[in-house]
Structure formats: C-alpha cells, structure tokens
Amino acid sequence: MVLMMAFSLLVVPDLASVYSLSGLKPSRPLYEVYKRLVPFQKIISSGDTVFVAGRYAAEIGNYIGHGKPAMLDYDILSQREPGEPLEDFLNRRGVTLFYVNEGLLRERQVDPIQNSFLLDPVSRGWRVIASVDQEDIKWMLLEKSPSLS
C-alpha cells in the first residue's frame, strides 16, 4: 500500500504546477461569485430582499445573506411569458436584487427584450450597484430603485 501511494505521488501530475505552467487558473465559480457579491452583504442579507442570484443562489443566500433573503436561481426566468419585458417579470415576482452574470449578458444578444433592460436598467426603475465589463469578466448587480418598488 505504501509503495502504491508513493508511486501515485510520482505519476499523478501536480495540478498546481500544470495551472501555473499553462497560465490557467483553477475554476472556482462559486468562490468567484462569492468574492463579487460579499461587498454587498448588507443589501443581500436584508430580510425583505428577493434576490435572483443565478446558479449558486442557495449558497450565496446562506454564505452572504445568512439565510435571510428569498433566493431565486436563473431557472425562474424560464417562467417569463413570451414577449414579457424582463423588468415586468422581475417586478411581478417581487425581485429587489438581480445578479446578472456573463451567461445572461451573452444571452441578451439573442433576446432583444432582455437586451433592452440590461442595456439601460436605470430607465426601467433599477439602479446599477456594481458592474464589471472587462474582456474576460462581465457581470452586473442591479437593485430595484426604492421609489419604484
């Protein structure tokens, strides 16, 4: 058994060195979303927050929101009526906070109704709390404007 363990240490490549040699970083999508959203913990952890947070909605709700907000993942968006403006759908569902990840930003090019909201959320009663638009990283955090809730 000891020989097998020693042999496996020699044969199995060291993933850290593979990443550093290739210039790739390990993929940790939940941790990346967590790092993006943790500065907004006060807003997220509010008991009256209804937050559409994507694939890791439950984890973000527990880690950052301490279980207080109502968390929804992107599956909820499939319940939108055909032709229904995204902002109307979010309002109907009582959403107050919306994390828009890279995938949704890519989809906006396909969905003109979604595109119009994501290009100008302010004119539709939402404010941009945070936004990153770099070549390899794109995301936004939108909050329903309090005066229009």
Helices and strands as residue ranges (DSSP letters): H 2-11, H 15-22, H 29-37, G 38-40, H 41-44, E 50-52, G 54-56, H 57-63, E 70-72, G 74-79, H 86-92, E 97-100, H 102-107, H 112-119, G 122-124, E 126-133, E 138-144, G 146-148
